């Protein structure tokens, strides 16, 4: 069996988009009604599946075994990867899909589904069009007309790339400690840039003629901390008024990281202005008299998009690991059924423990997908809804869900890939089988774009309190209303009751945290933040997947047990029951821990750890 073994169930995506989500409502908005119908989704999915299977999956072997290579100050990719990138780009699924200002642009929901399939085939490849497209999106939103005219055509066409430069060797995630400097040149909007950035995804590659780096730097006189950081578009190579490359811009690739996974993704350390000859374009205004700058707020547009994309990539690895484990379990003959000890040896998919692991993976990946694609639907509606109040509501729901999509899904993916390895037994630990690479590739997602703790602190510190707390109360009311609406459903009575108890336990956690903070015991906020994020994700995912189970039960009743889709709907019902009755109850353990108010970590002195 080859290490790359691409498997994907397009039926699941079609259920989510065409049956479960209110895609009709989205496409009825003026932004889309003249361009797309729900049935057009099939064409988007079919094209992506064909490219994923026939082009990206074959390139995945080279991406992992050969990877990005650094030689003589330049980064080179395998030819198969470059061919795969060009195929995606030419099919309109690359950076051009981020051009949301273009008339008739594709809904983000549709693009997300395509990227889910493409990422499952070759996890490192998506980074080259995600970073470029997101960087172009920021320039489109905040750049001046001159800059946009010169760089956006090439960026959206996929001829030029783009990156996000936040991290520095001495600062890490502490952006307030940014040391990169920007010096005025006497020409309005142009600055000389000097500094070093590390862990830059897609920082250099022979895919593109040029790269536009979005660099956080501090202009002299600006405030210390994050408030004084400005954002600059710094090209690898300079260009003329028509966007033609003229000369190198003193941006040096110092080296690339040798990573545990995602070997085909060039993660670079970049030095700006080693020869004192690097120039960048200021995006937006320079710092005001108070020293405040706009850079971090502008960069958050790309960061929020990237956090959602990171959740999508994590989901893709987890689900691909599940599909492979499931198919392996169907053909691996080992042991006899415990109920038939004298019978024949059977495929391991018939053994209870293997079925448990597979259903756990299936239920969790489907719950994660529900969370993610519901949130992408919110992002589309926030842009396309015709009513201003509705726009704000959808945007608020997107902002609240975003840390869940990034943190919960990325944390779950690592464990789910490990469970897929367990289904294989010893073979799962061997690189000739695909789940080993998927596990290696998946680990980075909980670290990227703000670690799980950063996401959780953003959730409890900012998202709970934005808008005076009203958006979060609306989010909670959605759960309460769902439970109330289905109290009398006899098919899922136990599941509805479990969800109600879990929501009550989650509410108690929030009240207990508020009480701790009011009492001045602020240390409990960082201590509990991750667990609150997990509890919140589980109760919300429980609602979403149970809603899918209710729909599947309805469809099955209408179509009959002998219908073509009967097994699919039965599988959806099984996933809903399993997730709500097995994953959601983990909330009670967290709640019990909170009630004990264990302060051992708060009181712990570092020297106690040895």
N, C-alpha and C positions, 0 to 999 in steps of 0.2 A: 504494500500500500504506500503510495507516495505521501510525503509529508503534507503537501497541499491537496486537500480533498474537499473541494467546494460543494457545500450542500446548502440549500435555502428553500424555505417554504413560503412561496409567494401568496398562498391562500390566507395566511395569517395577516399579512399587510392589507390585503384586499378586504378582509373582514373589518379591520380597524378603521380603514378610511372610507369604505363604501357602505358599511352597515352600522358601525358603532358611532363614530364621530359625526357631527352634523356638518358634513362637507357640503351639502346642498346649501346651507345657510352661508357658508364661506364663499362659495362660488356665485351666489346671488348678489354679492356686493358689487358695486359699480366697477371696482378695480378688476374683477375677473369675469363678470357675466357675459361679456362679449368674446371671451377667449376660450374658456374651459367649461366642461361638464364633468360630472362625477365619473362617467364612463371613460373619459379620456385618461383616467388614472391607470387603466390597464395598459395602455400604450407606454406610458412612462415606466412602469414596472417591468414590462416585457423587454424593453430596450436595455434597461439597466441590468437585468438578469443575464441577458445574452453577453453583454460586455464583461460583466463580472466573471462569468463562467469561462468565456473563451479567451479573454485577454488578461484580466487582472490576476485571476487565480494561477494561470501558468507563470506569470511574472513573480508571484509571491515566493517561489523557491529561490530565485536569484536575489530577491530583496532580502531574504533572511540569510542565505549562505554567503553571498558576495557583499551585499549591502552598499552603503555609501562609503566611498574610498577617498582619502585625503592624500594628495600628492602635489608637491611643489606649490603649496599654497592654494590649491584649488580642490574642489569636491567633484567627484565623478560618480554617476549612477550607472548600473547595468543597462544595456541597450533595451532589454525587455521592459524595464521600468519606464524608460523614456517613451517607448512605443505605447505603453498602457496609458500614461499621462496624456499623450496626444490624442489617443482614441477617446478618452473621457472628455477632454477639452473640445474636440471637434464634434462630439455628439451633443454639446450644449449643457453638459452636466458638471463642468468645471467652474472656473472663476466667473464666467458669464452668468451663472445661476444666481450670483450675489447682486446682480445689477438691478436692485429693487426699484430704481427710478426709471427703468426702461419700460415703455408701454408694453403691456402683455407679458410681464415677467411671470415666472413660474411661482406658485405659492410655496412658501418655505416647507409646508407640510409635505408636498410632493417631492421636493428636493431632499428632504430629510429621509424619506423612504428610499429614494435612489441611493443616497450615500450610505444608508444602513447596509444595503445589499453589496455595494462596492467595497465598503470597509471589511465586511465579513470575508471577502475574497482576498484582500491584501491590506491588512490594517495600516501599514505605513504609508500607503499611496495617497490616501485622502488628505493627508497633511499638506501636500503641495498645492492643492486647489483651495482647501479651507483657509490656509493662512493668506494666500494671495487674494482670494475673494473678500475675506474679512477686512484686510488692510485697505483694499480699494473702497469698501463700503464706508470706512471711517473717513477717508479722503473725500469721498463723494458728499458725506454729511457735513464736514467741517472745513475742508480745504477751500482756498480761494479759486476763482474761476481760471486763473492762469495755470495754477498747479493741476487742476482737474483736467484741463484741456491737453496738457502735455503728457500726463501719466495714465489716466484712466482708460483710454482706448486700448493701450497695450496691456494693462493689468487685467481688464475684463476679458480681453481676447486670449489671455493665458500665455502671451509672449513674454511678459515681465511678471516676476513674482512679487511677493510682499511678505513682511514679517512683523512680529510684535517684539520689541526689545525692552523688557522690563528688568530682568534679573541681572545683578552684578556680582562678581566674585565675593565681595565683602559685605553685601547687603542681603542677598537671598530674597526672601519674600517681604523684607522690610523696605518697601519702596521709599519711605521717608528718608532712608539713608543713601539714596541715589547720589553718586559722586560724579557722574558724567556731566560735563559743563558745556554751555552754549555761549558763544561770544558774538556780540553784534559786529557786523562788517561794514556798516555805513550804508548798506543797501537794504531798503525796507523789506522785512520778512526773511532775509537771508542771514544765517548764523554759521559761525565756525564751530564744529563739534569736536569734542575731545573726551575720550573715555573708553571703557571696556564693558562689553555685555557678554554674558555667558548663558548657556542652555537655550540658544536661539534656534527654534524649530525652523527648518528650511532656510537656515542662515546663508547657505551657499550651495549651488548646484549647477551642473552644466545643462539643466533643463531649460534655463531662461537666458535671454540676452542681457537682462538687467534685473535688479531686485530693488524695490523701494522699501527701505527699512523704516518702520515707525519707532522712533527712539524717544524715550523719556530722558530729559536732561534739564538741568537747572541753569537759568540765565542769571548772570551776576546781579545781585541786589534783590533777588526773589527770596521769599520766605524759606526758612528751613522746614523740613518735613514734607509731607505729601502735598500740602497746599501750594508749595512753590514750584512744583514740577510742570514743565511745559512739554508739548509734544511736537516732534519734528519729523518731516519726511526726508530721509537721508538716502539718496540713491547710491547704489554700488558704483555706477558709472554716471557721469554727467551727460546731459542731453541739451540739444538746441531748442529753439522755439517750436519746431515741428515734432519734437519728441525723438529726434535721431541721436543716437549715442555719439558722444564726442571724445571723452577721455575718462580715465579712472578717477574716482573721487576719494582716494585714500581711505578706503574701507578694507581692512585686511582680515582674512580668515586665518586665525591663529592655529586652529585645530578643530577636530570633531571629537565628540564623546564616543567611547566604546561602551555601548549600553547592553543591558541584560536582554532587551528585546527591541522591536522596531528598528532593526539594523539598517533598513533601507531609508530611514528618515535621517537626514543630515542635521544633527544637533551641534551647533557651532559655537565657538567663542570668537567674537568679532572685536577688533580694535579699530576705533575711529580716531583719525587724525594723528597717527604715529609720525607722519611727516609734516604735521601742522598744515594740512591742505585738504581737510574734509569739510564740506559745506552741506547744510540742510535748510529746508524750508520750514519756517514756523507755521504750525497749523493753528488758526485762530489768532487771538490777540496776545501781545506780550503781557507780562504781569503788570497789574495796576499799581497805584501809589501805595496800596496796602501790601504789596508783594505777593498777592494771590495770583496764581496761574490757572490755566484751564486744562492742562495736559492730562491729568489723571481722570477727570470727568469725561474727556473725549475718549481716552483709551478704554474706559469702561464699556463703551459701545462694543468694541472688539472683544473685550474680555467676557462680556455677557454672552455674546454669540459663541465664543470659543468654549465657554463652560457648558453650554447646551450641546455643542458638537462633541465635547469630551464624553459626556454622558452617552451620546449616540455611538461613539466608537467603542466604549466599554460594553454597551449592550451588544454590539455586533460581535465582539470576541466571545462573549458569554453564550450567545445563541448559536454561533458556529461550533463552539465546543459541544454544546448540547446536541445539535444535529449529528455531529460525528459520533458522539458517545451512543446516541440512540441507534444509529445504523450499525455500529460495531456490536452492540448488545443483541441485535437481531440475528447476527451470523455467528457469534461466538458460542460454541456448544461446550457446556461445562456443568457437571452436576445434575442431579435428579431433583424433581420437585419434591418438596417436603411432604406433600399430600399423596405422592405416588412413589414411595421409596424403591419399589421393584420395577418401576417403569423405565423408559429410555432416558438417556441424558438429553437435556433440553437447552435451547438458547438461553443465555443468562437473563434476557429480558423477561423471562417467566418467573424469575426468583424475586421474592418480596423486597429484599433490600435494594436490588438494582432498580426495580420498579419505583421504589420510594425515591431513590436518587434522581431518576429520570423525571419523575413527576415534579420533584422539587425544582429541578432546573427549568422545566417547562413552565411551571406556574410562576416562578420568579421572573423569568425573562419576559413572559407575557404581561405581568404586572408592571415591570420596568418599562416595557414598550408603551403600555397604556399611559403611564405618567409622562413619558417623553413626548409622544405624539399628541397627547392632549395639550401639552405645553406649546408645542410647535403650532397647533391650531390657535392657541391664544395669541401667539406672536403675529400670526397672519391677521386675525380679527382685530388686533390692536392697530394694525396698519390700514385695514380695509373697511372696517365698520363705518357706516355713514353717520352714525350718531356719536357726538363728542363724549357723552357720558358713558356710552357703551365702550368706546375706545379706551377710556381711562380704566374701566373695570377689567377689560381683557389685559391691558398692560400690567395692572396691579397683580392679576393672577399669574401672569408670566413671571413677574419679578419675585413673587413668593415661591413659585415652583422651581425657579432656576437653581438655587442651591441644592434642592432635593434631587433634581435631575443629575447634577454633577456629582454630588457627594455620595448619595445613596447608591446610585447605579454603579459608580466606579468602585466603591467598596465591595458591593455585591459581586461584581464581575470576577474579581480575583478568587473569591471563595467558590463561585460556581464553576470556573475553569478547573479549579482543584478537584471539585466533585466529578467533573467529566473525566479527569485523569483517573480518579478512583474507579470509575465504571470499567475502564480498560484493564485494571489491575496493573501488573508490571509493565505491560506494553505501553501504557499511557505515559510512562516515565522515559520512554525511548523516543529519540528525535525523529525516527522514521514515521512516527504517527503524528497527526496534525495538532493534537491538543497540547503538546508540550510547547510548541511555538506560540499558540494562542495564550497560554498562561504567561509566558515571558512577555509577550506584547501587551497584555492587559494590565500589568502591575503599575505602570507609570500613570494611569489615568487618575488614580486617587491622589496623586502628587501634583500633576499639572494644574495650571490655571487657578492656583490657590488650593492648598491642601484641604483635606476633609475638615480639619479644625477651623481653617479660615472660612470655609463655606458655612460651617455651623455657627460660628460667631457672627457672621453676616446675617444669618437667619434670625438668631435670637436677639441680636443687638440692633439690627437695622430693619429687617423685613417685618418683624412683629410690630414695630413702632412707626413705620412709615404711614403718612397720612393720619397721624393721631391714633393709629391702631385700627381704623375703620376697615381698610382692605383686608387685614387678617381676620377680622370678625366676619366679613363676608365669606372668606375662605372657609372658616369654621362652620358657618351657617349652611354652606353647600353640603357638608357632611351630615349635619343635623337633619336637613330637609330630606336628603336621600334616605336616611334611616326611617324617618317618619313616613315617607311615601311608600315604603315597602314593609312596614310592620306586619301587615296581614298576609304577606306572601307565604304560602304553605310549603313551597318547594325549597325555600332557603331560610326557613325560620331560625334554625340554629346559627346560620351564618350572619343573619341580620342582628341577632341578639349578641353574638360575639363582637360584631363591629360596634354596636352601641356601648357595650362594656368597655371596649378598647378606647373609644372616644372619650368616655367619662374618665378613664384612667389618665389619658393624655391631658385632659383639661385639669385634672388634679395636679399633674406635674407642673403645668404652667403656673397655677396658683401658688404652688409651693416655691417655685423659683422666684416669683414676684415677691413673696413674703421674705425670702432670704435677702433679696436685693434691698427691700424696704428697711430691713433690719441692719443694713450695712455689711452684710456678709457677701460681698461682691465676688469673692473667690468661687462661689458655687456656680456662677454663670459660665466661666470657662470650663469648670469641672464637669458640668452637666450638658454643655452645648452639643457635643457629638451625639449623646444618647437621646436628647430631645429631637435632633434631626432624624435619627433612625426611627424613633417612635412616630414622629409626624409622617415620615415617608411610608411607614408600614400601614398606618390607619388610612391614609389617603389612597395608597395603592390597593388596599383592601376594598375600598369603596369602588374604585375604578374597575377592578377585575370582577367584582361581584356584579357590577352593572353589566359587564360583558356576559357573565354567566346567565343573568336574567334574560338578556337578549337572545342568547344561544338557546335557552329553554323555550322561548317563544317561537324562534325559527324552527326548532325541532318539532314542536307541537303542530306547527302549520304544515311542515313538509313531510312528516312521518318518519318512523324509525327505519324504513327501508330506502330512504332517499340517498342520493349520491353523497350529500354532505353530512349524513347522520353521524359518522365517526368524528368528523371535525367538530361538530357542535357538542357531541358528548365529551370530546377532549376539552373544549372550552369550559364546560360545566365542571369537569373534574379539576381543572386548574383553579377555577374560582373557589370551589369548596376547599381544596387543599391549601391555597394561600391564606384564606381567611381563618381556617381552623388550625393551621400549623405555623405560619409566619406571624400573623397578627398577634397571637397570644404572647409573643416575646415582649410585647409592651408591658405586660403585667410584671415581668421580672424587673424591668427598668423602674417601673412605678414603686415596686417594693423596695428597691435599692434606694430610691430617692427618699422614701419615708423614713428610712433608717438615718438619713442625713450623715452618712459616714464622712468624716472630715480628715481621714488619715492622709489623703494626698495633700490637702491644704496645709496640714501641720508638718508634713514630711520635709526634713532638711536634706538637701542634695547629698551631703556627706553620709547620710544613712544608707544610701544605695551602694556604698563601698568605693 
